[in-house]
């Protein structure tokens, strides 16, 4: 993402109380961004949903087919 888009995304996340911004103590030009407790809880919930969706997607495949599919995806990354 370009800097303007990134800044917009971060501002929306701050408004939703999902992240906090902190000035970088080492470099005044930088700002650090960290998850709030609400943000952390949301990530945990979303990870569980993602894992369930992942399992449903791979359900028709055998164990060997799953391994092959995941290896092919890794090559594409």
mmCIF file of the N, C-alpha and C atoms, coordinates in Angstrom:
data_MODEL
# 
_entry.id   MODEL 
# 
loop_
_atom_site.group_PDB 
_atom_site.id 
_atom_site.type_symbol 
_atom_site.label_atom_id 
_atom_site.label_alt_id 
_atom_site.label_comp_id 
_atom_site.label_asym_id 
_atom_site.label_entity_id 
_atom_site.label_seq_id 
_atom_site.pdbx_PDB_ins_code 
_atom_site.Cartn_x 
_atom_site.Cartn_y 
_atom_site.Cartn_z 
_atom_site.occupancy 
_atom_site.B_iso_or_equiv 
_atom_site.pdbx_formal_charge 
_atom_site.auth_seq_id 
_atom_site.auth_comp_id 
_atom_site.auth_asym_id 
_atom_site.auth_atom_id 
_atom_site.pdbx_PDB_model_num 
ATOM 1   N N  . UNK A 1 1  ? 0.846   -1.184  0.000  1.00 0.00 ? 1  UNK A N  1 
ATOM 2   C CA . UNK A 1 1  ? 0.000   0.000   0.000  1.00 0.00 ? 1  UNK A CA 1 
ATOM 3   C C  . UNK A 1 1  ? 0.884   1.238   0.000  1.00 0.00 ? 1  UNK A C  1 
ATOM 4   N N  . UNK A 1 2  ? 0.379   2.279   -0.594 1.00 0.00 ? 2  UNK A N  1 
ATOM 5   C CA . UNK A 1 2  ? 1.122   3.536   -0.575 1.00 0.00 ? 2  UNK A CA 1 
ATOM 6   C C  . UNK A 1 2  ? 0.907   4.205   0.791  1.00 0.00 ? 2  UNK A C  1 
ATOM 7   N N  . UNK A 1 3  ? 1.761   5.167   1.148  1.00 0.00 ? 3  UNK A N  1 
ATOM 8   C CA . UNK A 1 3  ? 1.676   5.802   2.482  1.00 0.00 ? 3  UNK A CA 1 
ATOM 9   C C  . UNK A 1 3  ? 0.315   6.427   2.795  1.00 0.00 ? 3  UNK A C  1 
ATOM 10  N N  . UNK A 1 4  ? -0.310  7.064   1.821  1.00 0.00 ? 4  UNK A N  1 
ATOM 11  C CA . UNK A 1 4  ? -1.610  7.692   2.072  1.00 0.00 ? 4  UNK A CA 1 
ATOM 12  C C  . UNK A 1 4  ? -2.672  6.651   2.403  1.00 0.00 ? 4  UNK A C  1 
ATOM 13  N N  . UNK A 1 5  ? -2.672  5.557   1.675  1.00 0.00 ? 5  UNK A N  1 
ATOM 14  C CA . UNK A 1 5  ? -3.635  4.482   1.938  1.00 0.00 ? 5  UNK A CA 1 
ATOM 15  C C  . UNK A 1 5  ? -3.375  3.866   3.303  1.00 0.00 ? 5  UNK A C  1 
ATOM 16  N N  . UNK A 1 6  ? -2.101  3.635   3.608  1.00 0.00 ? 6  UNK A N  1 
ATOM 17  C CA . UNK A 1 6  ? -1.735  3.051   4.905  1.00 0.00 ? 6  UNK A CA 1 
ATOM 18  C C  . UNK A 1 6  ? -2.212  3.946   6.041  1.00 0.00 ? 6  UNK A C  1 
ATOM 19  N N  . UNK A 1 7  ? -1.986  5.245   5.899  1.00 0.00 ? 7  UNK A N  1 
ATOM 20  C CA . UNK A 1 7  ? -2.405  6.181   6.943  1.00 0.00 ? 7  UNK A CA 1 
ATOM 21  C C  . UNK A 1 7  ? -3.918  6.149   7.131  1.00 0.00 ? 7  UNK A C  1 
ATOM 22  N N  . UNK A 1 8  ? -4.666  6.075   6.037  1.00 0.00 ? 8  UNK A N  1 
ATOM 23  C CA . UNK A 1 8  ? -6.121  6.002   6.128  1.00 0.00 ? 8  UNK A CA 1 
ATOM 24  C C  . UNK A 1 8  ? -6.593  4.744   6.835  1.00 0.00 ? 8  UNK A C  1 
ATOM 25  N N  . UNK A 1 9  ? -5.963  3.628   6.520  1.00 0.00 ? 9  UNK A N  1 
ATOM 26  C CA . UNK A 1 9  ? -6.316  2.360   7.166  1.00 0.00 ? 9  UNK A CA 1 
ATOM 27  C C  . UNK A 1 9  ? -6.031  2.446   8.661  1.00 0.00 ? 9  UNK A C  1 
ATOM 28  N N  . UNK A 1 10 ? -4.865  2.960   9.011  1.00 0.00 ? 10 UNK A N  1 
ATOM 29  C CA . UNK A 1 10 ? -4.499  3.066   10.429 1.00 0.00 ? 10 UNK A CA 1 
ATOM 30  C C  . UNK A 1 10 ? -5.460  3.990   11.164 1.00 0.00 ? 10 UNK A C  1 
ATOM 31  N N  . UNK A 1 11 ? -5.829  5.113   10.565 1.00 0.00 ? 11 UNK A N  1 
ATOM 32  C CA . UNK A 1 11 ? -6.771  6.033   11.208 1.00 0.00 ? 11 UNK A CA 1 
ATOM 33  C C  . UNK A 1 11 ? -8.111  5.351   11.471 1.00 0.00 ? 11 UNK A C  1 
ATOM 34  N N  . UNK A 1 12 ? -8.590  4.565   10.510 1.00 0.00 ? 12 UNK A N  1 
ATOM 35  C CA . UNK A 1 12 ? -9.864  3.848   10.711 1.00 0.00 ? 12 UNK A CA 1 
ATOM 36  C C  . UNK A 1 12 ? -9.732  2.798   11.816 1.00 0.00 ? 12 UNK A C  1 
ATOM 37  N N  . UNK A 1 13 ? -8.595  2.140   11.901 1.00 0.00 ? 13 UNK A N  1 
ATOM 38  C CA . UNK A 1 13 ? -8.380  1.156   12.968 1.00 0.00 ? 13 UNK A CA 1 
ATOM 39  C C  . UNK A 1 13 ? -8.293  1.836   14.330 1.00 0.00 ? 13 UNK A C  1 
ATOM 40  N N  . UNK A 1 14 ? -7.676  3.019   14.386 1.00 0.00 ? 14 UNK A N  1 
ATOM 41  C CA . UNK A 1 14 ? -7.613  3.791   15.632 1.00 0.00 ? 14 UNK A CA 1 
ATOM 42  C C  . UNK A 1 14 ? -9.026  4.193   16.053 1.00 0.00 ? 14 UNK A C  1 
ATOM 43  N N  . UNK A 1 15 ? -9.837  4.662   15.112 1.00 0.00 ? 15 UNK A N  1 
ATOM 44  C CA . UNK A 1 15 ? -11.216 5.058   15.410 1.00 0.00 ? 15 UNK A CA 1 
ATOM 45  C C  . UNK A 1 15 ? -12.025 3.903   15.980 1.00 0.00 ? 15 UNK A C  1 
ATOM 46  N N  . UNK A 1 16 ? -11.732 2.701   15.533 1.00 0.00 ? 16 UNK A N  1 
ATOM 47  C CA . UNK A 1 16 ? -12.439 1.503   16.018 1.00 0.00 ? 16 UNK A CA 1 
ATOM 48  C C  . UNK A 1 16 ? -11.802 0.935   17.278 1.00 0.00 ? 16 UNK A C  1 
ATOM 49  N N  . UNK A 1 17 ? -10.767 1.610   17.788 1.00 0.00 ? 17 UNK A N  1 
ATOM 50  C CA . UNK A 1 17 ? -10.049 1.190   18.996 1.00 0.00 ? 17 UNK A CA 1 
ATOM 51  C C  . UNK A 1 17 ? -9.405  -0.187  18.836 1.00 0.00 ? 17 UNK A C  1 
ATOM 52  N N  . UNK A 1 18 ? -8.961  -0.496  17.619 1.00 0.00 ? 18 UNK A N  1 
ATOM 53  C CA . UNK A 1 18 ? -8.302  -1.773  17.356 1.00 0.00 ? 18 UNK A CA 1 
ATOM 54  C C  . UNK A 1 18 ? -6.781  -1.655  17.425 1.00 0.00 ? 18 UNK A C  1 
ATOM 55  N N  . UNK A 1 19 ? -6.256  -0.447  17.173 1.00 0.00 ? 19 UNK A N  1 
ATOM 56  C CA . UNK A 1 19 ? -4.809  -0.213  17.275 1.00 0.00 ? 19 UNK A CA 1 
ATOM 57  C C  . UNK A 1 19 ? -4.557  1.109   17.985 1.00 0.00 ? 19 UNK A C  1 
ATOM 58  N N  . UNK A 1 20 ? -3.324  1.246   18.483 1.00 0.00 ? 20 UNK A N  1 
ATOM 59  C CA . UNK A 1 20 ? -2.849  2.483   19.103 1.00 0.00 ? 20 UNK A CA 1 
ATOM 60  C C  . UNK A 1 20 ? -1.593  2.924   18.374 1.00 0.00 ? 20 UNK A C  1 
ATOM 61  N N  . UNK A 1 21 ? -1.417  4.230   18.273 1.00 0.00 ? 21 UNK A N  1 
ATOM 62  C CA . UNK A 1 21 ? -0.198  4.770   17.682 1.00 0.00 ? 21 UNK A CA 1 
ATOM 63  C C  . UNK A 1 21 ? 0.661   5.353   18.796 1.00 0.00 ? 21 UNK A C  1 
ATOM 64  N N  . UNK A 1 22 ? 1.986   5.168   18.668 1.00 0.00 ? 22 UNK A N  1 
ATOM 65  C CA . UNK A 1 22 ? 2.938   5.680   19.649 1.00 0.00 ? 22 UNK A CA 1 
ATOM 66  C C  . UNK A 1 22 ? 4.117   6.284   18.903 1.00 0.00 ? 22 UNK A C  1 
ATOM 67  N N  . UNK A 1 23 ? 4.592   7.453   19.329 1.00 0.00 ? 23 UNK A N  1 
ATOM 68  C CA . UNK A 1 23 ? 5.795   7.999   18.690 1.00 0.00 ? 23 UNK A CA 1 
ATOM 69  C C  . UNK A 1 23 ? 6.987   7.081   18.947 1.00 0.00 ? 23 UNK A C  1 
ATOM 70  N N  . UNK A 1 24 ? 7.822   6.914   17.955 1.00 0.00 ? 24 UNK A N  1 
ATOM 71  C CA . UNK A 1 24 ? 9.028   6.099   18.090 1.00 0.00 ? 24 UNK A CA 1 
ATOM 72  C C  . UNK A 1 24 ? 10.044  6.886   18.916 1.00 0.00 ? 24 UNK A C  1 
ATOM 73  N N  . UNK A 1 25 ? 10.533  6.288   19.971 1.00 0.00 ? 25 UNK A N  1 
ATOM 74  C CA . UNK A 1 25 ? 11.475  6.987   20.855 1.00 0.00 ? 25 UNK A CA 1 
ATOM 75  C C  . UNK A 1 25 ? 12.845  7.162   20.213 1.00 0.00 ? 25 UNK A C  1 
ATOM 76  N N  . UNK A 1 26 ? 13.171  6.332   19.245 1.00 0.00 ? 26 UNK A N  1 
ATOM 77  C CA . UNK A 1 26 ? 14.472  6.392   18.593 1.00 0.00 ? 26 UNK A CA 1 
ATOM 78  C C  . UNK A 1 26 ? 14.483  7.285   17.355 1.00 0.00 ? 26 UNK A C  1 
ATOM 79  N N  . UNK A 1 27 ? 13.348  7.424   16.699 1.00 0.00 ? 27 UNK A N  1 
ATOM 80  C CA . UNK A 1 27 ? 13.286  8.160   15.436 1.00 0.00 ? 27 UNK A CA 1 
ATOM 81  C C  . UNK A 1 27 ? 11.966  8.936   15.402 1.00 0.00 ? 27 UNK A C  1 
ATOM 82  N N  . UNK A 1 28 ? 12.038  10.242  15.559 1.00 0.00 ? 28 UNK A N  1 
ATOM 83  C CA . UNK A 1 28 ? 10.832  11.071  15.631 1.00 0.00 ? 28 UNK A CA 1 
ATOM 84  C C  . UNK A 1 28 ? 10.016  11.051  14.344 1.00 0.00 ? 28 UNK A C  1 
ATOM 85  N N  . UNK A 1 29 ? 10.606  10.638  13.245 1.00 0.00 ? 29 UNK A N  1 
ATOM 86  C CA . UNK A 1 29 ? 9.875   10.583  11.967 1.00 0.00 ? 29 UNK A CA 1 
ATOM 87  C C  . UNK A 1 29 ? 8.945   9.375   11.898 1.00 0.00 ? 29 UNK A C  1 
ATOM 88  N N  . UNK A 1 30 ? 9.148   8.426   12.784 1.00 0.00 ? 30 UNK A N  1 
ATOM 89  C CA . UNK A 1 30 ? 8.379   7.177   12.741 1.00 0.00 ? 30 UNK A CA 1 
ATOM 90  C C  . UNK A 1 30 ? 7.326   7.138   13.832 1.00 0.00 ? 30 UNK A C  1 
ATOM 91  N N  . UNK A 1 31 ? 6.278   6.380   13.559 1.00 0.00 ? 31 UNK A N  1 
ATOM 92  C CA . UNK A 1 31 ? 5.232   6.104   14.539 1.00 0.00 ? 31 UNK A CA 1 
ATOM 93  C C  . UNK A 1 31 ? 5.059   4.593   14.602 1.00 0.00 ? 31 UNK A C  1 
ATOM 94  N N  . UNK A 1 32 ? 4.998   4.068   15.806 1.00 0.00 ? 32 UNK A N  1 
ATOM 95  C CA . UNK A 1 32 ? 4.746   2.638   15.987 1.00 0.00 ? 32 UNK A CA 1 
ATOM 96  C C  . UNK A 1 32 ? 3.246   2.419   16.145 1.00 0.00 ? 32 UNK A C  1 
ATOM 97  N N  . UNK A 1 33 ? 2.778   1.293   15.664 1.00 0.00 ? 33 UNK A N  1 
ATOM 98  C CA . UNK A 1 33 ? 1.366   0.935   15.761 1.00 0.00 ? 33 UNK A CA 1 
ATOM 99  C C  . UNK A 1 33 ? 1.294   -0.428  16.434 1.00 0.00 ? 33 UNK A C  1 
ATOM 100 N N  . UNK A 1 34 ? 0.416   -0.542  17.429 1.00 0.00 ? 34 UNK A N  1 
ATOM 101 C CA . UNK A 1 34 ? 0.256   -1.828  18.106 1.00 0.00 ? 34 UNK A CA 1 
ATOM 102 C C  . UNK A 1 34 ? -1.225  -2.112  18.321 1.00 0.00 ? 34 UNK A C  1 
ATOM 103 N N  . UNK A 1 35 ? -1.537  -3.387  18.440 1.00 0.00 ? 35 UNK A N  1 
ATOM 104 C CA . UNK A 1 35 ? -2.921  -3.792  18.683 1.00 0.00 ? 35 UNK A CA 1 
ATOM 105 C C  . UNK A 1 35 ? -3.343  -3.435  20.101 1.00 0.00 ? 35 UNK A C  1 
ATOM 106 N N  . UNK A 1 36 ? -4.599  -3.009  20.243 1.00 0.00 ? 36 UNK A N  1 
ATOM 107 C CA . UNK A 1 36 ? -5.181  -2.846  21.564 1.00 0.00 ? 36 UNK A CA 1 
ATOM 108 C C  . UNK A 1 36 ? -5.678  -4.215  22.027 1.00 0.00 ? 36 UNK A C  1 
ATOM 109 N N  . UNK A 1 37 ? -6.173  -4.280  23.244 1.00 0.00 ? 37 UNK A N  1 
ATOM 110 C CA . UNK A 1 37 ? -6.750  -5.559  23.716 1.00 0.00 ? 37 UNK A CA 1 
ATOM 111 C C  . UNK A 1 37 ? -7.943  -5.962  22.850 1.00 0.00 ? 37 UNK A C  1 
ATOM 112 N N  . UNK A 1 38 ? -8.725  -4.985  22.454 1.00 0.00 ? 38 UNK A N  1 
ATOM 113 C CA . UNK A 1 38 ? -9.876  -5.265  21.576 1.00 0.00 ? 38 UNK A CA 1 
ATOM 114 C C  . UNK A 1 38 ? -9.372  -5.799  20.235 1.00 0.00 ? 38 UNK A C  1 
ATOM 115 N N  . UNK A 1 39 ? -8.324  -5.186  19.704 1.00 0.00 ? 39 UNK A N  1 
ATOM 116 C CA . UNK A 1 39 ? -7.733  -5.636  18.447 1.00 0.00 ? 39 UNK A CA 1 
ATOM 117 C C  . UNK A 1 39 ? -7.187  -7.046  18.555 1.00 0.00 ? 39 UNK A C  1 
ATOM 118 N N  . UNK A 1 40 ? -6.533  -7.336  19.671 1.00 0.00 ? 40 UNK A N  1 
ATOM 119 C CA . UNK A 1 40 ? -5.994  -8.683  19.880 1.00 0.00 ? 40 UNK A CA 1 
ATOM 120 C C  . UNK A 1 40 ? -7.107  -9.718  19.936 1.00 0.00 ? 40 UNK A C  1 
ATOM 121 N N  . UNK A 1 41 ? -8.192  -9.386  20.632 1.00 0.00 ? 41 UNK A N  1 
ATOM 122 C CA . UNK A 1 41 ? -9.328  -10.315 20.725 1.00 0.00 ? 41 UNK A CA 1 
ATOM 123 C C  . UNK A 1 41 ? -9.944  -10.549 19.350 1.00 0.00 ? 41 UNK A C  1 
ATOM 124 N N  . UNK A 1 42 ? -10.041 -9.485  18.555 1.00 0.00 ? 42 UNK A N  1 
ATOM 125 C CA . UNK A 1 42 ? -10.595 -9.629  17.210 1.00 0.00 ? 42 UNK A CA 1 
ATOM 126 C C  . UNK A 1 42 ? -9.720  -10.527 16.346 1.00 0.00 ? 42 UNK A C  1 
ATOM 127 N N  . UNK A 1 43 ? -8.406  -10.356 16.429 1.00 0.00 ? 43 UNK A N  1 
ATOM 128 C CA . UNK A 1 43 ? -7.491  -11.204 15.654 1.00 0.00 ? 43 UNK A CA 1 
ATOM 129 C C  . UNK A 1 43 ? -7.647  -12.665 16.057 1.00 0.00 ? 43 UNK A C  1 
ATOM 130 N N  . UNK A 1 44 ? -7.766  -12.927 17.340 1.00 0.00 ? 44 UNK A N  1 
ATOM 131 C CA . UNK A 1 44 ? -7.950  -14.312 17.810 1.00 0.00 ? 44 UNK A CA 1 
ATOM 132 C C  . UNK A 1 44 ? -9.235  -14.897 17.237 1.00 0.00 ? 44 UNK A C  1 
ATOM 133 N N  . UNK A 1 45 ? -10.321 -14.127 17.285 1.00 0.00 ? 45 UNK A N  1 
ATOM 134 C CA . UNK A 1 45 ? -11.597 -14.598 16.724 1.00 0.00 ? 45 UNK A CA 1 
ATOM 135 C C  . UNK A 1 45 ? -11.487 -14.843 15.220 1.00 0.00 ? 45 UNK A C  1 
ATOM 136 N N  . UNK A 1 46 ? -10.858 -13.915 14.514 1.00 0.00 ? 46 UNK A N  1 
ATOM 137 C CA . UNK A 1 46 ? -10.729 -14.048 13.063 1.00 0.00 ? 46 UNK A CA 1 
ATOM 138 C C  . UNK A 1 46 ? -9.843  -15.227 12.680 1.00 0.00 ? 46 UNK A C  1 
ATOM 139 N N  . UNK A 1 47 ? -8.816  -15.485 13.474 1.00 0.00 ? 47 UNK A N  1 
ATOM 140 C CA . UNK A 1 47 ? -7.940  -16.630 13.194 1.00 0.00 ? 47 UNK A CA 1 
ATOM 141 C C  . UNK A 1 47 ? -8.724  -17.938 13.331 1.00 0.00 ? 47 UNK A C  1 
ATOM 142 N N  . UNK A 1 48 ? -9.590  -18.017 14.326 1.00 0.00 ? 48 UNK A N  1 
ATOM 143 C CA . UNK A 1 48 ? -10.409 -19.223 14.489 1.00 0.00 ? 48 UNK A CA 1 
ATOM 144 C C  . UNK A 1 48 ? -11.345 -19.385 13.291 1.00 0.00 ? 48 UNK A C  1 
ATOM 145 N N  . UNK A 1 49 ? -11.944 -18.274 12.841 1.00 0.00 ? 49 UNK A N  1 
ATOM 146 C CA . UNK A 1 49 ? -12.821 -18.336 11.663 1.00 0.00 ? 49 UNK A CA 1 
ATOM 147 C C  . UNK A 1 49 ? -12.032 -18.740 10.422 1.00 0.00 ? 49 UNK A C  1 
ATOM 148 N N  . UNK A 1 50 ? -10.836 -18.202 10.274 1.00 0.00 ? 50 UNK A N  1 
ATOM 149 C CA . UNK A 1 50 ? -9.997  -18.523 9.112  1.00 0.00 ? 50 UNK A CA 1 
ATOM 150 C C  . UNK A 1 50 ? -9.609  -19.998 9.123  1.00 0.00 ? 50 UNK A C  1 
ATOM 151 N N  . UNK A 1 51 ? -9.274  -20.515 10.299 1.00 0.00 ? 51 UNK A N  1 
ATOM 152 C CA . UNK A 1 51 ? -8.899  -21.933 10.405 1.00 0.00 ? 51 UNK A CA 1 
ATOM 153 C C  . UNK A 1 51 ? -10.080 -22.825 10.015 1.00 0.00 ? 51 UNK A C  1 
ATOM 154 N N  . UNK A 1 52 ? -11.282 -22.455 10.436 1.00 0.00 ? 52 UNK A N  1 
ATOM 155 C CA . UNK A 1 52 ? -12.473 -23.243 10.085 1.00 0.00 ? 52 UNK A CA 1 
ATOM 156 C C  . UNK A 1 52 ? -12.734 -23.185 8.581  1.00 0.00 ? 52 UNK A C  1 
ATOM 157 N N  . UNK A 1 53 ? -12.588 -22.016 7.980  1.00 0.00 ? 53 UNK A N  1 
ATOM 158 C CA . UNK A 1 53 ? -12.784 -21.876 6.534  1.00 0.00 ? 53 UNK A CA 1 
ATOM 159 C C  . UNK A 1 53 ? -11.727 -22.675 5.776  1.00 0.00 ? 53 UNK A C  1 
ATOM 160 N N  . UNK A 1 54 ? -10.503 -22.638 6.278  1.00 0.00 ? 54 UNK A N  1 
ATOM 161 C CA . UNK A 1 54 ? -9.404  -23.385 5.659  1.00 0.00 ? 54 UNK A CA 1 
ATOM 162 C C  . UNK A 1 54 ? -9.724  -24.882 5.677  1.00 0.00 ? 54 UNK A C  1 
ATOM 163 N N  . UNK A 1 55 ? -10.208 -25.356 6.801  1.00 0.00 ? 55 UNK A N  1 
ATOM 164 C CA . UNK A 1 55 ? -10.543 -26.775 6.928  1.00 0.00 ? 55 UNK A CA 1 
ATOM 165 C C  . UNK A 1 55 ? -11.675 -27.158 5.982  1.00 0.00 ? 55 UNK A C  1 
ATOM 166 N N  . UNK A 1 56 ? -12.697 -26.300 5.885  1.00 0.00 ? 56 UNK A N  1 
ATOM 167 C CA . UNK A 1 56 ? -13.814 -26.588 4.972  1.00 0.00 ? 56 UNK A CA 1 
ATOM 168 C C  . UNK A 1 56 ? -13.341 -26.614 3.515  1.00 0.00 ? 56 UNK A C  1 
ATOM 169 N N  . UNK A 1 57 ? -12.413 -25.732 3.169  1.00 0.00 ? 57 UNK A N  1 
ATOM 170 C CA . UNK A 1 57 ? -11.899 -25.679 1.801  1.00 0.00 ? 57 UNK A CA 1 
ATOM 171 C C  . UNK A 1 57 ? -11.153 -26.958 1.446  1.00 0.00 ? 57 UNK A C  1 
ATOM 172 N N  . UNK A 1 58 ? -10.368 -27.460 2.385  1.00 0.00 ? 58 UNK A N  1 
ATOM 173 C CA . UNK A 1 58 ? -9.532  -28.639 2.116  1.00 0.00 ? 58 UNK A CA 1 
ATOM 174 C C  . UNK A 1 58 ? -10.257 -29.960 2.379  1.00 0.00 ? 58 UNK A C  1 
ATOM 175 N N  . UNK A 1 59 ? -11.439 -29.908 2.928  1.00 0.00 ? 59 UNK A N  1 
ATOM 176 C CA . UNK A 1 59 ? -12.175 -31.112 3.323  1.00 0.00 ? 59 UNK A CA 1 
ATOM 177 C C  . UNK A 1 59 ? -12.300 -32.166 2.216  1.00 0.00 ? 59 UNK A C  1 
ATOM 178 N N  . UNK A 1 60 ? -12.555 -31.782 0.958  1.00 0.00 ? 60 UNK A N  1 
ATOM 179 C CA . UNK A 1 60 ? -12.706 -32.819 -0.077 1.00 0.00 ? 60 UNK A CA 1 
ATOM 180 C C  . UNK A 1 60 ? -11.400 -33.535 -0.431 1.00 0.00 ? 60 UNK A C  1 
ATOM 181 N N  . UNK A 1 61 ? -10.262 -33.012 -0.005 1.00 0.00 ? 61 UNK A N  1 
ATOM 182 C CA . UNK A 1 61 ? -8.970  -33.579 -0.385 1.00 0.00 ? 61 UNK A CA 1 
ATOM 183 C C  . UNK A 1 61 ? -8.493  -34.616 0.627  1.00 0.00 ? 61 UNK A C  1 
ATOM 184 N N  . UNK A 1 62 ? -7.776  -35.612 0.121  1.00 0.00 ? 62 UNK A N  1 
ATOM 185 C CA . UNK A 1 62 ? -7.147  -36.591 1.011  1.00 0.00 ? 62 UNK A CA 1 
ATOM 186 C C  . UNK A 1 62 ? -5.939  -35.924 1.684  1.00 0.00 ? 62 UNK A C  1 
ATOM 187 N N  . UNK A 1 63 ? -5.367  -36.594 2.640  1.00 0.00 ? 63 UNK A N  1 
ATOM 188 C CA . UNK A 1 63 ? -4.185  -36.069 3.319  1.00 0.00 ? 63 UNK A CA 1 
ATOM 189 C C  . UNK A 1 63 ? -3.042  -35.791 2.352  1.00 0.00 ? 63 UNK A C  1 
ATOM 190 N N  . UNK A 1 64 ? -2.820  -36.729 1.438  1.00 0.00 ? 64 UNK A N  1 
ATOM 191 C CA . UNK A 1 64 ? -1.755  -36.562 0.443  1.00 0.00 ? 64 UNK A CA 1 
ATOM 192 C C  . UNK A 1 64 ? -2.056  -35.395 -0.491 1.00 0.00 ? 64 UNK A C  1 
ATOM 193 N N  . UNK A 1 65 ? -3.317  -35.289 -0.920 1.00 0.00 ? 65 UNK A N  1 
ATOM 194 C CA . UNK A 1 65 ? -3.699  -34.184 -1.802 1.00 0.00 ? 65 UNK A CA 1 
ATOM 195 C C  . UNK A 1 65 ? -3.560  -32.830 -1.100 1.00 0.00 ? 65 UNK A C  1 
ATOM 196 N N  . UNK A 1 66 ? -3.911  -32.800 0.180  1.00 0.00 ? 66 UNK A N  1 
ATOM 197 C CA . UNK A 1 66 ? -3.764  -31.560 0.954  1.00 0.00 ? 66 UNK A CA 1 
ATOM 198 C C  . UNK A 1 66 ? -2.300  -31.132 1.006  1.00 0.00 ? 66 UNK A C  1 
ATOM 199 N N  . UNK A 1 67 ? -1.433  -32.090 1.286  1.00 0.00 ? 67 UNK A N  1 
ATOM 200 C CA . UNK A 1 67 ? -0.004  -31.780 1.365  1.00 0.00 ? 67 UNK A CA 1 
ATOM 201 C C  . UNK A 1 67 ? 0.505   -31.261 0.026  1.00 0.00 ? 67 UNK A C  1 
ATOM 202 N N  . UNK A 1 68 ? 0.100   -31.905 -1.047 1.00 0.00 ? 68 UNK A N  1 
ATOM 203 C CA . UNK A 1 68 ? 0.521   -31.478 -2.379 1.00 0.00 ? 68 UNK A CA 1 
ATOM 204 C C  . UNK A 1 68 ? -0.020  -30.079 -2.702 1.00 0.00 ? 68 UNK A C  1 
ATOM 205 N N  . UNK A 1 69 ? -1.277  -29.839 -2.392 1.00 0.00 ? 69 UNK A N  1 
ATOM 206 C CA . UNK A 1 69 ? -1.892  -28.545 -2.641 1.00 0.00 ? 69 UNK A CA 1 
ATOM 207 C C  . UNK A 1 69 ? -1.172  -27.440 -1.869 1.00 0.00 ? 69 UNK A C  1 
ATOM 208 N N  . UNK A 1 70 ? -0.890  -27.690 -0.602 1.00 0.00 ? 70 UNK A N  1 
ATOM 209 C CA . UNK A 1 70 ? -0.212  -26.686 0.223  1.00 0.00 ? 70 UNK A CA 1 
ATOM 210 C C  . UNK A 1 70 ? 1.209   -26.440 -0.277 1.00 0.00 ? 70 UNK A C  1 
ATOM 211 N N  . UNK A 1 71 ? 1.874   -27.482 -0.735 1.00 0.00 ? 71 UNK A N  1 
ATOM 212 C CA . UNK A 1 71 ? 3.224   -27.315 -1.291 1.00 0.00 ? 71 UNK A CA 1 
ATOM 213 C C  . UNK A 1 71 ? 3.181   -26.457 -2.562 1.00 0.00 ? 71 UNK A C  1 
ATOM 214 N N  . UNK A 1 72 ? 2.187   -26.689 -3.394 1.00 0.00 ? 72 UNK A N  1 
ATOM 215 C CA . UNK A 1 72 ? 2.036   -25.893 -4.622 1.00 0.00 ? 72 UNK A CA 1 
ATOM 216 C C  . UNK A 1 72 ? 1.731   -24.433 -4.289 1.00 0.00 ? 72 UNK A C  1 
ATOM 217 N N  . UNK A 1 73 ? 0.880   -24.205 -3.306 1.00 0.00 ? 73 UNK A N  1 
ATOM 218 C CA . UNK A 1 73 ? 0.590   -22.828 -2.880 1.00 0.00 ? 73 UNK A CA 1 
ATOM 219 C C  . UNK A 1 73 ? 1.853   -22.145 -2.351 1.00 0.00 ? 73 UNK A C  1 
ATOM 220 N N  . UNK A 1 74 ? 2.645   -22.864 -1.604 1.00 0.00 ? 74 UNK A N  1 
ATOM 221 C CA . UNK A 1 74 ? 3.884   -22.297 -1.068 1.00 0.00 ? 74 UNK A CA 1 
ATOM 222 C C  . UNK A 1 74 ? 4.825   -21.879 -2.205 1.00 0.00 ? 74 UNK A C  1 
ATOM 223 N N  . UNK A 1 75 ? 4.862   -22.656 -3.262 1.00 0.00 ? 75 UNK A N  1 
ATOM 224 C CA . UNK A 1 75 ? 5.699   -22.310 -4.413 1.00 0.00 ? 75 UNK A CA 1 
ATOM 225 C C  . UNK A 1 75 ? 5.229   -21.023 -5.073 1.00 0.00 ? 75 UNK A C  1 
ATOM 226 N N  . UNK A 1 76 ? 3.924   -20.795 -5.073 1.00 0.00 ? 76 UNK A N  1 
ATOM 227 C CA . UNK A 1 76 ? 3.386   -19.581 -5.669 1.00 0.00 ? 76 UNK A CA 1 
ATOM 228 C C  . UNK A 1 76 ? 3.665   -18.332 -4.844 1.00 0.00 ? 76 UNK A C  1 
ATOM 229 N N  . UNK A 1 77 ? 3.884   -18.531 -3.583 1.00 0.00 ? 77 UNK A N  1 
ATOM 230 C CA . UNK A 1 77 ? 4.162   -17.385 -2.712 1.00 0.00 ? 77 UNK A CA 1 
ATOM 231 C C  . UNK A 1 77 ? 5.586   -16.995 -2.869 1.00 0.00 ? 77 UNK A C  1 
# 
